Every structure is written in C-alpha cells, then in structure tokens.
C-alpha cells in the first residue's frame, strides 16, 4: 500500500490502496462495508483517514499476508494437479490466478465477517 495517497481518494485510488479491483471496491461501497460518500454526480470519494481507521483492526502484516498467499498457492496447485492428474498445459496460469483471486476474496470476506464460514 502506498503512503503517498491524497487525503480524499477516488474509487480507483482507494482500490489501489487496498490492493483490490475497482469492481470489488464499488461493491463494498454499495453494500456499506467500507466508509465512503457518493457525490451527486455518482462518483465516490473515500477519506484516507476513515479508510485507515476501518482497515487498522482488520489488517495483518505484509509478511503474514505473503506467507498465507504462498501457502494457499501451493495448496491450490496441489488440488489442481490432483484433479488434473498431470502437469499444467501452456496458458493455464490465468485459470490458476482466477481461482486464487476468488479464494483470496472469499477469505478476506470471511475474515472481515462479511461471509459465514
């Protein structure tokens, strides 16, 4: 996460700050899961201070997140290899990335209490 964010962020800036897709950020804003204000022109603005306050009790260190991600990638790779019974064909990386992203989103939503386990 960059520390060079302005005090008032656009949805794109906030998504980059949280390292999620803009679509995910918009969904969270619409659902009221994160603090933000919708302007009369339909655009969203997010105060960095409010986002930091929302994020702080939910945050883990980058090292922990990285270790968890690596462990989960290894688990996913093993699951897929077992299912396929052979090595990945060329171009299979996109599918693995998609599955990992979906799993990461599910885990994040469960961690934040937005989805029952």
DRENDO-86975 format. One line per field, with one value per atom (N, C-alpha, C): residue number from 1; atom name; x, y, z. Coordinates in steps of 0.1 Angstrom, whole numbers, plus 5000, padded with zeros to 4 digits. Atoms other than C-alpha are relative to their C-alpha. Example, Ala and Ser with C-alpha at 12.3 -4.5 7.8 and 13.67 -1.06 7.14 Angstrom:
resi = 1|1|1|2|2|2
name = N|CA|C|N|CA|C
xx = 5009|5123|5009|4991|5137|4992
yy = 4988|4955|5012|4989|4989|5011
zz = 5000|5078|5000|5000|5071|5008
//
This chain:
resi = 1|1|1|2|2|2|3|3|3|4|4|4|5|5|5|6|6|6|7|7|7|8|8|8|9|9|9|10|10|10|11|11|11|12|12|12|13|13|13|14|14|14|15|15|15|16|16|16|17|17|17|18|18|18|19|19|19|20|20|20|21|21|21|22|22|22|23|23|23|24|24|24|25|25|25|26|26|26|27|27|27|28|28|28|29|29|29|30|30|30|31|31|31|32|32|32|33|33|33|34|34|34|35|35|35|36|36|36|37|37|37|38|38|38|39|39|39|40|40|40|41|41|41|42|42|42|43|43|43|44|44|44|45|45|45|46|46|46|47|47|47|48|48|48|49|49|49|50|50|50|51|51|51|52|52|52|53|53|53|54|54|54|55|55|55|56|56|56|57|57|57|58|58|58|59|59|59|60|60|60|61|61|61|62|62|62|63|63|63|64|64|64|65|65|65|66|66|66|67|67|67|68|68|68|69|69|69|70|70|70|71|71|71|72|72|72|73|73|73|74|74|74|75|75|75|76|76|76|77|77|77|78|78|78|79|79|79|80|80|80|81|81|81|82|82|82|83|83|83|84|84|84|85|85|85|86|86|86|87|87|87|88|88|88|89|89|89|90|90|90|91|91|91|92|92|92|93|93|93|94|94|94|95|95|95|96|96|96|97|97|97|98|98|98|99|99|99|100|100|100|101|101|101|102|102|102|103|103|103|104|104|104|105|105|105|106|106|106|107|107|107|108|108|108|109|109|109|110|110|110|111|111|111|112|112|112|113|113|113|114|114|114|115|115|115|116|116|116|117|117|117
name = N|CA|C|N|CA|C|N|CA|C|N|CA|C|N|CA|C|N|CA|C|N|CA|C|N|CA|C|N|CA|C|N|CA|C|N|CA|C|N|CA|C|N|CA|C|N|CA|C|N|CA|C|N|CA|C|N|CA|C|N|CA|C|N|CA|C|N|CA|C|N|CA|C|N|CA|C|N|CA|C|N|CA|C|N|CA|C|N|CA|C|N|CA|C|N|CA|C|N|CA|C|N|CA|C|N|CA|C|N|CA|C|N|CA|C|N|CA|C|N|CA|C|N|CA|C|N|CA|C|N|CA|C|N|CA|C|N|CA|C|N|CA|C|N|CA|C|N|CA|C|N|CA|C|N|CA|C|N|CA|C|N|CA|C|N|CA|C|N|CA|C|N|CA|C|N|CA|C|N|CA|C|N|CA|C|N|CA|C|N|CA|C|N|CA|C|N|CA|C|N|CA|C|N|CA|C|N|CA|C|N|CA|C|N|CA|C|N|CA|C|N|CA|C|N|CA|C|N|CA|C|N|CA|C|N|CA|C|N|CA|C|N|CA|C|N|CA|C|N|CA|C|N|CA|C|N|CA|C|N|CA|C|N|CA|C|N|CA|C|N|CA|C|N|CA|C|N|CA|C|N|CA|C|N|CA|C|N|CA|C|N|CA|C|N|CA|C|N|CA|C|N|CA|C|N|CA|C|N|CA|C|N|CA|C|N|CA|C|N|CA|C|N|CA|C|N|CA|C|N|CA|C|N|CA|C|N|CA|C|N|CA|C|N|CA|C|N|CA|C|N|CA|C|N|CA|C|N|CA|C|N|CA|C|N|CA|C|N|CA|C|N|CA|C|N|CA|C|N|CA|C|N|CA|C|N|CA|C|N|CA|C|N|CA|C|N|CA|C|N|CA|C|N|CA|C|N|CA|C
xx = 5008|5000|5009|4992|5013|4997|5003|5017|4998|5001|5015|4986|5014|4977|4995|5006|4958|4990|5010|4935|4986|5012|4905|5003|4996|4907|4988|5010|4887|4999|5002|4874|5013|4988|4904|5012|4989|4929|4998|5003|4912|5002|4998|4912|5015|4985|4949|5006|4995|4955|4997|5004|4936|5005|4996|4950|4989|5012|4916|4996|5005|4899|4990|5010|4878|4986|5013|4848|4997|5002|4853|4998|5001|4857|4986|5013|4825|4989|5010|4806|5000|4999|4819|4994|5006|4809|4985|5014|4774|4994|5005|4770|5002|4997|4782|5010|4989|4811|5012|4989|4836|4995|5004|4833|5002|4999|4827|4988|5011|4805|4997|5004|4786|4996|5003|4786|4988|5012|4756|5002|4997|4773|5003|4999|4775|5014|4987|4812|5002|4997|4826|5012|4988|4851|5001|4997|4868|5011|4990|4886|5011|4989|4920|5000|5000|4918|4989|5011|4884|5003|4996|4897|5011|4990|4928|4994|5006|4906|4992|5007|4884|5009|4990|4914|5008|4990|4935|4996|5003|4916|5000|5001|4914|5014|4987|4950|5009|4989|4977|5013|4987|5014|5001|4998|5025|5007|4994|5047|4990|5010|5018|4992|5008|4997|5008|4991|5026|5002|4998|5032|4987|5013|4995|4997|5002|4993|5008|4991|5023|4995|5006|5008|4988|5013|4974|5003|4997|4990|5005|4996|5008|4989|5012|4976|4991|5008|4957|5007|4993|4984|4999|5001|4983|4986|5014|4945|4997|5002|4945|5008|4992|4973|4993|5008|4953|4988|5012|4922|5004|4996|4940|5008|4992|4964|5012|4988|4991|5004|4995|5012|4990|5008|4996|5004|4997|4993|5004|4997|5006|4988|5011|4984|4990|5009|4969|5001|4998|4982|4989|5012|4952|4989|5010|4929|5004|4995|4951|4999|5001|4952|4986|5015|4914|4996|5004|4909|5006|4994|4934|4994|5007|4918|4986|5013|4884|5001|4998|4897|5005|4995|4915|4989|5012|4883|4991|5009|4863|5007|4993|4890|4999|5001|4890|4987|5013|4853|4996|5002|4852|5008|4992|4880|4993|5007|4860|4986|5013|4829|4988|5011|4810|4994|5004|4806|5001|4999|4798|5009|4991|4824|4993
yy = 4988|5000|5012|4987|5034|5009|4990|5060|5014|4988|5087|5003|4998|5087|5014|4987|5120|4998|5002|5127|4996|5004|5123|4992|5009|5094|4997|5005|5084|4985|5015|5048|4993|5007|5039|5001|4998|5054|4991|5008|5036|4985|5014|5003|4996|5002|5006|5000|4999|5015|4987|5012|4984|4987|5011|4963|4990|5008|4951|5006|4995|4955|5012|4988|4987|4994|5006|4964|4995|5004|4949|5012|4988|4983|5006|4994|4996|4991|5009|4965|5003|4998|4971|5013|4987|5008|4999|5001|5000|4992|5008|4974|5006|4993|4998|4993|5007|4976|5009|4991|5004|5014|4986|5041|5007|4992|5064|5009|4991|5091|5001|4999|5091|5014|4986|5125|5001|4999|5139|4995|5004|5131|4985|5014|5094|4995|5004|5093|4998|5003|5080|5007|4995|5097|4993|5007|5080|5008|4993|5098|4989|5009|5081|4997|5002|5087|4990|5009|5069|4986|5013|5041|4993|5005|5037|4995|5004|5036|4987|5012|5010|4988|5010|4990|4995|5004|4990|4988|5012|4964|4988|5012|4941|4997|5002|4945|4990|5009|4919|5005|4995|4925|4994|5004|4922|4986|5012|4893|4988|5010|4873|4998|5001|4880|4993|5006|4870|4985|5014|4838|4992|5007|4829|4998|5001|4836|4989|5011|4814|4986|5013|4786|4996|5003|4789|4997|5004|4789|4986|5014|4757|4990|5009|4742|4999|5000|4753|4992|5008|4739|4985|5014|4706|4995|5004|4704|4999|5000|4713|4988|5012|4687|4987|5013|4660|4999|5001|4669|4997|5002|4670|4987|5011|4642|5001|4997|4658|5015|4986|4690|5009|4990|4722|5002|4996|4729|5014|4986|4761|5009|4990|4791|4997|5003|4775|5010|4991|4803|5009|4991|4825|4994|5007|4799|4999|5001|4794|5013|4987|4831|5004|4998|4834|4993|5008|4806|5005|4994|4821|5013|4987|4855|4998|5003|4841|4995|5005|4822|5011|4988|4853|5009|4992|4873|4993|5007|4846|5001|5000|4845|5014|4986|4883|5003|4997|4885|4992|5008|4857|5007|4993|4875|5013|4988|4907|4998|5004|4889|5003|4997|4896|4987|5013|4859|4990|5010|4830|4989|5011|4802|4987
zz = 5000|5000|5000|5002|4990|5011|4990|5017|4994|5008|4990|4995|5004|4988|5005|4996|4990|5011|4989|5020|4995|5005|4998|4987|5011|4973|4991|5009|4942|5002|4998|4940|4994|5006|4917|5010|4991|4942|5012|4988|4971|4997|5004|4952|4999|5001|4945|5014|4986|4982|5007|4994|4993|4993|5009|4965|4997|5005|4953|4987|5012|4920|5002|4998|4914|5001|4999|4909|5014|4986|4944|5009|4992|4959|4998|5003|4942|5007|4994|4955|5015|4985|4991|5003|4997|4989|4999|5002|4976|5012|4989|5003|5014|4987|5030|5009|4992|5040|5003|4997|5038|5000|5000|5045|4987|5012|5015|4998|5003|5002|4985|5014|4969|4997|5004|4952|4991|5009|4933|4986|5014|4900|4999|5000|4910|5004|4997|4918|5015|4986|4951|5004|4994|4974|5014|4988|5003|5007|4992|5031|5004|4997|5036|5015|4986|5074|5004|4996|5076|4995|5005|5054|5009|4991|5076|5013|4987|5107|4998|5003|5091|4998|5004|5079|5012|4989|5111|5008|4992|5131|4992|5009|5101|4994|5008|5088|5007|4996|5091|4994|5006|5084|4986|5014|5048|5000|4999|5058|5002|4997|5072|4988|5012|5041|4989|5010|5018|5003|4996|5037|4998|5002|5037|4985|5015|4999|4994|5005|4992|5004|4995|5013|4992|5007|4996|4985|5014|4961|4999|5000|4970|5001|4998|4982|4988|5012|4951|4989|5011|4928|5003|4997|4946|4997|5003|4944|4985|5015|4907|4994|5005|4900|5003|4997|4918|4991|5008|4899|4985|5014|4865|4998|5001|4872|4991|5008|4851|5002|5000|4847|4993|5006|4837|4985|5014|4799|4999|5002|4785|5000|4999|4792|5012|4989|4823|5012|4990|4845|5003|4998|4840|5009|4992|4854|5015|4986|4885|5007|4995|4890|5004|4997|4888|5012|4989|4912|5013|4989|4936|5005|4997|4934|5006|4994|4941|5014|4986|4971|5009|4991|4984|5004|4997|4981|5010|4990|5000|5013|4987|5027|5006|4995|5030|5005|4996|5032|5013|4987|5059|5011|4990|5078|5005|4996|5078|5005|4995|5088|4990|5011|5055|4995|5006|5047|5011|4990|5070|4995|5004|5070|5000
//
